[in-house]
């Protein structure tokens, strides 16, 4: 039985519709486009949830979000992830990320790995971001640390690197920031770090959210270049052909797109809602030694990652075929209602938290060609539509939310006990407060937006 290395590269908040590998009008992923010539591209992949923690727990364990129920207020128990399974099989395992929910959080996701590298206290100025909103290194620092760690391994290894370059604030280096301008960058700086409530409250026009997409596209281009650094590094070390490589977004991102459910807020950033911009993610997989690329239009999910690793790295199953595709043509995703700290923010800024504190449930069904049928419930309201490619919809209609809830409650799913609730959890309370800049009206007027 052959065994292979594993590298999963997660671009945080990377949505499918802004990647040129999936047809976006801007060339945001030129290396991924070329890499796809020897890889499998899933055109209809969905994330298990619309934010980091539940999505990663599903990625690591293979359990759906509504089955494991792990949010930021629970601690993942030991012994339930594919990385622990690999470690038990003799692999060295490592996690590399600036995402505090992965490397510095009570949920314990970092303890899944034997090595975990988070944000450094000091780093070379060559890794600085192109902005003033953060004091962390860009993703190239984590790519280099990952490659150094891999080069020191004497046995099989499995690494996960989570890149925050595509997560707000978007601060790509100038060489990748091809589509923004000084005014749009100053707008982001004026808006601060956590700006979603200002849009959701109506204090700011959603048109400003779409302006941020110009900078986001440069961040996508930078993530693509970081991925290129990783792949070329593996090739130089002579281990690329012996490695299962998975590139994906853990969830998507919204830039003010309207939703089909009247009671649902527009898609802004992530964490709240059912809009497909937050769930449709890129997924590109290169099996060890793969030489021929192909596209899979079958509905796929990141929750299949553990099974894909067993098939293509541990050799326990058939390495042929679309390992991430849903066997029954159905994929689910969900988001629990926001917690107390976010509700307080909503009440303080928006006046009422009720529109934002609902359960999101989504059921996708495969259709012929590059299409899926989506049924989504936001609280007690629901809608269904057919999604073509990366966003076009047809056959829109309202439906009874019970249709969606009943699917989740059916015996095809089972609750799993893999986490322990955290006592007195504050949800990163200080960090979750909005950092919206003061005197914004004056700054917007100075930039020519008002």
C-alpha positions in Angstrom: 0.0 0.0 0.0 1.5 3.3 -1.1 1.4 6.4 1.2 1.7 10.0 0.1 2.1 13.4 1.6 -0.8 15.8 2.0 -0.9 19.6 1.5 -4.2 21.5 1.9 -4.0 25.2 1.1 -7.1 27.1 2.3 -7.5 30.7 1.1 -9.7 32.2 3.7 -12.9 34.0 2.3 -12.1 33.0 -1.3 -15.2 32.8 -3.4 -15.5 30.9 -6.6 -16.8 33.7 -8.8 -13.7 35.8 -8.5 -11.2 33.2 -9.7 -10.2 33.1 -13.3 -9.8 29.3 -13.1 -13.6 29.3 -12.9 -14.1 31.8 -15.6 -13.8 35.2 -13.9 -13.2 38.1 -16.3 -10.1 39.2 -14.5 -7.0 37.0 -14.5 -6.9 36.6 -10.7 -5.5 33.1 -10.6 -3.0 32.6 -13.5 -0.9 30.0 -11.7 -3.9 28.1 -10.6 -5.1 28.2 -14.2 -1.9 26.5 -15.3 -1.8 24.1 -12.3 -5.3 23.0 -13.4 -3.8 21.5 -16.5 -2.5 18.6 -14.3 -5.3 18.7 -11.6 -9.0 18.2 -11.1 -11.1 21.4 -11.0 -14.5 21.1 -9.2 -16.7 23.8 -10.7 -19.6 23.3 -8.2 -17.9 22.9 -4.8 -19.5 24.2 -1.7 -18.2 25.0 1.8 -19.9 23.5 4.8 -20.5 26.9 6.4 -20.0 30.6 5.7 -17.2 31.2 8.2 -14.0 29.7 9.5 -14.5 27.5 12.6 -17.5 25.3 11.6 -16.2 25.0 8.0 -12.7 23.9 9.1 -14.1 21.4 11.6 -16.1 19.8 8.8 -13.0 19.8 6.6 -11.0 18.1 9.3 -13.6 15.6 10.5 -15.9 15.0 7.5 -19.0 15.7 9.6 -21.5 18.3 8.5 -21.9 21.5 10.5 -25.3 20.7 11.8 -24.0 17.2 12.9 -20.9 18.4 14.8 -22.3 21.7 16.0 -18.9 23.1 16.7 -19.0 26.9 16.7 -16.6 29.3 18.4 -18.2 28.5 21.8 -17.1 24.8 21.9 -13.8 23.0 22.1 -13.1 20.2 19.7 -12.4 17.0 21.5 -9.3 15.0 20.6 -9.3 12.1 18.2 -11.9 13.1 15.5 -9.9 14.5 12.6 -8.1 13.2 9.6 -4.8 14.9 10.7 -4.9 13.0 14.0 -5.6 9.8 12.0 -2.6 10.6 9.8 -0.4 11.2 12.9 -1.4 7.9 14.3 -0.3 6.3 11.0 3.2 7.8 11.4 2.8 11.2 9.6 4.2 14.5 10.8 1.4 17.1 10.9 1.6 20.9 10.8 -0.7 23.9 10.7 0.4 27.3 9.5 -1.9 30.4 9.6 -2.4 33.9 10.8 -6.0 33.1 11.5 -6.5 33.4 15.3 -9.6 31.1 15.2 -7.2 28.3 14.0 -4.0 29.0 16.0 -5.0 31.0 19.0 -8.5 30.1 20.0 -10.1 28.0 22.8 -11.7 25.8 20.2 -8.4 23.9 20.1 -8.1 23.4 16.4 -4.4 24.0 16.6 -4.1 21.0 19.0 -5.2 18.7 16.1 -1.6 19.1 14.8 1.8 18.2 16.1 3.2 21.6 15.0 1.2 24.8 14.8 2.7 28.1 13.7 0.7 31.3 14.2 1.4 35.0 14.0 5.0 35.8 14.9 6.0 38.6 17.2 8.6 39.7 14.8 9.2 39.1 11.1 11.3 40.5 8.2 10.0 43.7 6.6 9.9 41.8 3.3 6.7 40.1 4.5 4.8 43.3 5.4 1.3 43.9 4.0 0.6 46.8 1.7 -1.6 48.6 4.1 -2.0 50.1 7.6 -4.9 48.1 9.1 -2.9 45.1 10.3 0.5 44.4 11.9 0.8 40.8 10.6 2.9 39.3 7.8 1.4 38.4 4.5 0.9 34.8 3.4 4.4 34.5 1.8 5.8 34.3 5.4 3.6 31.3 6.1 4.4 29.7 2.8 8.1 29.9 3.6 7.6 28.5 7.1 5.6 25.6 5.6 8.3 24.8 3.1 11.0 25.0 5.7 9.1 22.6 7.9 8.5 20.2 5.0 12.2 20.2 4.1 13.0 19.0 7.6 10.6 16.0 7.5 12.1 12.5 7.4 8.8 10.7 7.0 5.4 11.3 5.4 3.9 14.6 6.3 0.5 16.4 6.2 0.3 20.2 6.3 -2.6 22.7 6.3 -1.9 26.3 5.5 -4.6 28.9 5.9 -4.0 32.1 4.0 -5.6 35.3 5.3 -4.6 37.4 2.3 -8.1 37.1 0.9 -9.7 37.9 4.2 -10.5 41.5 5.1 -8.8 43.9 5.3 -7.5 43.3 1.8 -4.0 44.5 1.6 -2.2 42.9 -1.4 1.2 43.9 -2.4 1.4 46.5 -5.2 2.6 44.0 -7.8 -0.7 42.0 -7.4 -3.0 45.0 -6.7 -3.9 45.4 -10.4 -7.5 46.6 -10.3 -7.8 49.0 -7.4 -6.8 52.6 -7.2 -5.7 55.0 -4.5 -9.2 56.1 -3.8 -10.6 52.6 -3.2 -7.7 51.8 -0.9 -8.2 54.9 1.1 -11.9 54.1 1.3 -11.1 50.7 2.9 -8.7 52.4 5.3 -11.4 54.9 6.2 -13.9 52.1 6.8 -11.6 50.3 9.2 -11.4 46.5 9.7 -14.8 45.3 10.7 -17.2 47.2 8.5 -20.1 44.8 7.8 -22.5 46.3 10.3 -22.3 49.7 8.8 -23.5 48.3 5.5 -26.1 46.0 7.1 -27.5 48.9 9.1 -27.9 51.0 6.0 -25.5 53.7 7.2 -23.4 53.1 4.1 -24.6 52.4 0.6 -23.9 48.9 -0.6 -22.2 50.5 -3.6 -19.2 51.1 -1.4 -19.0 47.3 -0.7 -18.7 46.6 -4.4 -15.8 49.1 -4.6 -13.9 46.9 -2.1 -14.1 44.1 -4.6 -11.4 45.8 -6.7 -8.9 45.4 -3.9 -10.2 41.9 -3.1 -9.3 40.8 -6.7 -5.7 41.8 -6.0 -5.7 39.8 -2.8 -6.9 36.8 -4.8 -4.1 37.4 -7.3 -1.7 37.4 -4.3 -3.0 34.2 -2.8 -2.5 32.6 -6.3 1.2 33.7 -6.2 1.6 32.3 -2.7 0.2 29.0 -3.9 2.7 29.1 -6.7 5.5 29.6 -4.2 4.3 26.5 -2.3 4.1 24.3 -5.4 7.4 25.4 -6.8 9.0 24.8 -3.4 7.6 21.3 -3.3 8.9 20.7 -6.8 12.4 21.9 -5.9 12.4 19.6 -2.9 11.4 16.7 -5.1 8.2 15.8 -3.3 5.5 17.4 -5.4 4.7 14.2 -7.3 4.4 12.3 -4.0 1.9 14.8 -2.5 -1.8 15.1 -2.6 -2.4 18.9 -3.1 -5.8 20.5 -2.3 -6.5 24.2 -2.9 -9.8 25.6 -1.7 -11.6 28.5 -0.1 -13.1 27.7 3.4 -16.0 29.9 2.5 -16.8 32.8 0.2 -17.3 36.6 0.6 -20.1 39.0 -0.2 -19.9 42.5 -1.7 -23.4 43.7 -1.3 -25.2 41.2 -3.5 -29.0 41.2 -3.0 -30.6 38.0 -1.6 -33.7 36.2 -2.9 -35.3 36.0 0.5 -36.8 39.4 1.4 -36.2 38.9 5.2 -32.5 38.1 4.6 -29.8 40.8 4.8 -27.7 41.4 1.6 -24.5 39.4 1.3 -21.8 41.5 3.0 -18.5 40.0 4.0 -19.4 36.6 5.5 -20.9 34.9 8.6 -24.5 35.9 8.0 -26.9 34.6 5.3 -27.5 32.1 2.6 -26.2 33.9 -0.5 -24.2 31.5 -2.7 -21.3 34.0 -2.8 -20.6 32.8 0.7 -20.7 29.1 0.0 -19.5 28.5 -3.6 -15.8 28.1 -3.4 -12.9 27.1 -5.7 -11.6 23.5 -5.2 -8.6 22.3 -7.2 -7.1 18.9 -6.4 -3.9 17.3 -7.8 -3.6 13.6 -6.9 0.0 12.3 -6.4 1.6 12.0 -9.8 -1.5 13.3 -11.7 -0.6 14.5 -15.2 -3.9 15.1 -16.9 -6.3 17.8 -15.9 -10.1 17.6 -16.0 -13.2 19.4 -14.7 -15.8 17.9 -12.6 -19.2 19.6 -12.7 -20.7 17.2 -10.2 -21.8 18.8 -6.9 -18.9 18.6 -4.4 -18.2 19.5 -0.8 -15.1 20.2 1.4 -16.6 17.7 3.9 -15.3 14.9 1.7 -11.7 15.9 2.5 -11.0 13.1 5.0 -12.3 10.5 2.5 -10.2 12.0 -0.3 -7.1 11.7 1.9 -7.8 8.1 2.8 -8.3 7.3 -0.9 -5.4 9.3 -2.4 -2.8 9.6 0.4 -3.3 6.6 2.6 -4.3 4.3 -0.2 -7.3 2.9 1.6 -9.7 3.3 -1.3 -10.0 4.0 -5.0 -7.9 7.0 -6.0 -9.7 7.4 -9.3 -12.7 9.5 -9.9 -14.0 12.7 -8.2 -13.2 12.1 -4.6 -14.9 15.3 -3.4 -18.1 14.8 -5.3 -21.2 14.0 -3.3 -22.0 10.3 -3.7 -25.7 10.9 -3.6 -25.7 14.2 -5.5 -26.7 16.2 -2.4 -24.7 18.7 -0.3 -25.7 20.6 2.8 -24.4 23.7 4.5 -25.5 25.7 7.5 -24.9 28.6 9.8 -26.0 28.8 13.4 -27.5 32.1 14.7 -24.9 34.6 15.7 -23.8 34.6 19.3 -24.3 37.2 22.1 -21.4 39.5 21.2 -22.4 39.8 17.6 -26.0 40.4 18.6 -24.9 43.2 20.9 -23.0 44.8 18.0 -26.1 44.5 15.8 -28.3 46.1 18.4 -25.8 48.9 19.0 -25.3 49.7 15.3 -28.5 48.5 13.6 -31.0 48.9 16.4 -32.3 45.4 16.1 -30.4 42.1 16.1 -33.4 39.9 15.0 -32.9 40.2 11.2 -29.3 38.9 11.6 -29.7 36.2 14.3 -31.4 33.5 12.3 -30.4 30.0 11.3 -29.2 29.5 7.7 -29.8 26.1 6.2 -28.9 25.2 2.6 -29.6 22.0 0.6 -27.9 21.6 -2.9 -29.0 19.0 -5.4 -26.9 18.1 -8.4 -28.3 18.7 -11.9 -27.0 17.8 -15.4 -24.1 19.9 -16.6 -22.6 22.8 -14.6 -25.8 23.4 -12.6 -27.1 22.8 -9.1 -30.5 23.3 -7.5 -30.3 25.3 -4.3 -32.9 25.4 -1.5 -32.1 27.8 1.2 -33.9 28.7 4.4 -33.3 31.9 6.4 -35.2 31.4 9.6 -38.8 30.7 8.6 -38.5 31.9 5.0 -37.1 29.9 2.1 -36.3 30.0 -1.6 -35.1 27.7 -4.3 -33.3 28.4 -7.5 -31.1 26.7 -10.1 -27.6 28.0 -10.2 -25.6 27.9 -13.4 -21.8 28.1 -13.3 -20.6 30.7 -10.8 -23.8 32.7 -10.2 -26.5 32.9 -12.8 -29.8 31.7 -11.4 -33.1 30.6 -13.0 -36.3 29.0 -11.9 -36.5 31.1 -8.7 -39.5 30.6 -6.4 -40.4 30.8 -2.7 -40.9 27.5 -0.9 -41.9 26.3 2.5 -39.0 26.4 4.9 -40.1 23.1 6.3 -38.9 21.4 3.1 -35.4 22.5 4.0 -35.7 21.8 7.8 -37.1 18.4 7.2 -34.1 17.4 5.0 -31.7 18.4 7.9 -33.9 16.5 10.4 -34.1 13.3 8.4 -32.4 10.1 9.5 -29.7 10.5 6.8 -27.8 12.7 9.3 -26.9 11.9 12.9 -25.6 14.2 15.7 -22.0 13.5 16.7 -20.5 14.2 20.1 -17.1 15.6 19.3 -16.8 18.8 21.3 -17.1 20.2 24.8 -18.9 23.6 25.4 -16.7 26.4 26.6 -17.7 28.0 29.9 -17.8 31.8 30.0 -16.7 32.2 26.4 -16.6 35.9 25.3 -16.3 35.4 21.5 -13.1 37.4 21.2 -15.2 40.2 22.6 -12.7 43.0 22.3 -11.7 42.0 18.8 -15.4 41.6 17.7 -16.3 45.2 18.4 -16.6 47.2 15.2 -13.5 49.2 14.4 -15.3 51.5 12.1 -13.4 54.7 11.7 -14.7 57.9 13.1 -15.6 61.1 11.0 -16.2 58.8 8.1 -18.6 61.2 6.3 -15.8 63.8 6.1 -13.3 61.3 4.8 -15.8 60.0 2.1 -16.4 63.5 1.0 -12.7 64.2 0.8 -12.3 61.1 -1.4 -15.0 62.4 -3.7 -17.6 59.8 -2.8 -20.1 62.2 -1.3 
